[in-house]
């Protein structure tokens, strides 16, 4: 797992824990809604935290938010946005 995926997993785990979801770790291929049990408001919080961390918004123009299903999808979206700013 690379650093970006690791940070995304960490933030997803933090939000899930705050929400009271009993989960010990988050793998890159885990589905955010179906497996972890997050809701759309939880995803909005995760995205806000990730934008604060990486200072980019991949969903403004690059990636449709509806394409995000897994932690890897999140990491890939942020990688695209970071790459676009370089």
C-alpha positions in Angstrom: 0.0 0.0 0.0 1.5 3.3 -1.0 1.5 6.5 1.2 -1.6 8.0 -0.5 -3.6 4.8 -0.1 -2.4 4.5 3.4 -3.6 8.0 4.3 -7.0 7.4 2.6 -7.4 4.2 4.6 -6.5 6.0 7.8 -9.1 8.7 7.3 -11.8 6.2 6.3 -11.0 4.2 9.4 -11.1 7.4 11.6 -14.5 8.4 10.2 -15.9 4.9 10.5 -14.7 4.7 14.1 -16.2 8.1 14.9 -19.5 6.8 13.4 -19.4 3.8 15.8 -18.7 1.2 13.1 -16.8 -1.7 14.6 -13.9 -2.1 12.2 -10.3 -2.8 12.9 -8.6 -1.9 9.6 -9.4 -0.7 6.2 -8.0 -2.4 3.1 -7.7 -0.7 -0.3 -10.2 -2.9 -2.0 -12.9 -2.5 0.7 -16.2 -1.1 -0.5 -17.0 2.1 1.4 -20.8 1.6 1.5 -21.4 -2.1 1.1 -18.5 -3.5 3.3 -17.7 -0.7 5.7 -21.2 0.6 6.1 -20.6 4.3 5.4 -23.3 6.7 4.4 -23.2 9.6 1.9 -22.6 12.1 4.7 -19.7 10.0 6.0 -18.2 10.1 2.5 -18.6 13.9 2.4 -16.7 14.1 5.7 -13.9 11.8 4.3 -13.6 13.9 1.2 -13.4 17.1 3.3 -10.7 15.6 5.4 -8.8 14.4 2.4 -9.0 17.7 0.6 -7.6 19.3 3.7 -4.8 16.8 3.8 -3.8 16.9 0.1 -5.0 20.5 -0.9 -6.7 19.3 -4.1 -10.3 18.6 -5.1 -10.4 15.7 -7.6 -14.2 15.9 -7.8 -14.3 19.5 -9.1 -13.5 18.5 -12.7 -11.4 15.3 -12.9 -13.4 12.5 -11.3 -17.1 11.9 -10.9 -17.9 11.4 -7.2 -20.3 8.6 -8.2 -17.3 6.5 -9.5 -15.9 6.2 -5.9 -16.6 2.7 -4.5 -13.5 1.7 -2.7 -10.6 3.1 -0.7 -8.4 2.6 -3.8 -10.9 4.6 -5.9 -10.4 7.5 -3.4 -6.6 7.2 -3.6 -6.7 7.1 -7.4 -8.9 10.2 -7.6 -6.6 12.1 -5.3 -3.5 10.9 -7.2 -5.0 12.2 -10.5 -5.7 15.6 -8.9 -2.2 15.8 -7.4 -0.7 14.8 -10.8 -2.8 17.5 -12.5 -1.3 20.2 -10.3 2.3 19.3 -11.1 
